[in-house]
């Protein structure tokens, strides 16, 4: 399984936090990458990829959650923010 640090996201114009993330992205080995949320979810479910966010020197795992039957990405609770993904900057 390949592990990637999520360093940026693209948000939709929706205000609902369960529907806001459109893409996740980052840089790995000097190469910029970006995945749609459905592709990232599929990769996690297939055991292909694992994603994390660095916060305060700690790694916080990105997990799949479900709301009203829709899957979305969020981070495990780290005691500070409910979802660290939504605080990341926009991907180019």
N, C-alpha and C positions, 0 to 999 in steps of 0.2 A: 504494500500500500504506500502510495506517495503522499507526503505531507507538504502542505503549502500554507504560508502565512498570508492571510487576507489583509491587504493594506489599504484598500479603497472599495467603494461600492458606487453603483448608480441607483438612484432612487426614482420611483415613478412619481407622478403628481398626486398619488393617493395619500390621504392623511392616516389611514388605518395602518398601524405598525406591522400587521400581519401581511399586508399587501404592498409594502413600500419598496422592498429591495428588488431591483430588476437584474442587476449583475453584481458579481464580486470579482475582485482582481488583485493583482500584486505583481511583484517582480521575483523571478526565480532564476538563479544562474545568469543574471544579467539580462534576461528576457522578460518583457512585460507580458502578462497573461490576463485574460478576462473570460469569465464564463457566465452564461445566463443562470438565473436561480434554478430553473428546472434541470439544466444540465448538471449543475453542481449537486443538486439533490440526488439525481440518478447516479452520479459517480460515487457519492457517499453510500447509497443503498447497495450498489454493486461491489463495494469494498475496494474500489479503485483509488479513491482519494480520501484524505482527511484534511480538514482545514482548521486553522486556529487564528486567533487574534492576540497580539502581544499588548498587554496592559500593565504598566507599572513593573516591568521586568518579569511578569508571569505570563504563561501561555494559557489562554482560555479557549477551550474547544468549541468549534462551531458544530451545532447539532440541528437535526430536523425536528420541527415541531408541527403540530396540526391545530388549525383553528377553523371551525365550521366545515370540516372535511377538506380544507386546503392545506397543503404542505408548504412550509416556509422555513427559511434559515434563521437561526438566532444563536447566541452564545449561551453556554452554560452560565448559570448565575454565579457571579464572582463576589457577591456581597456588596458590590458598589453599584453597577449598572445592570439593569435587567437584560439589555441587549446591546453589547459593545459594538455590534456591526453598524447600528444606526448612527453612531458617533464618528465613524470613519469618514475621511474626505471623499469627494467625488473622484471616480476614475476618469482619466483622460479619454 
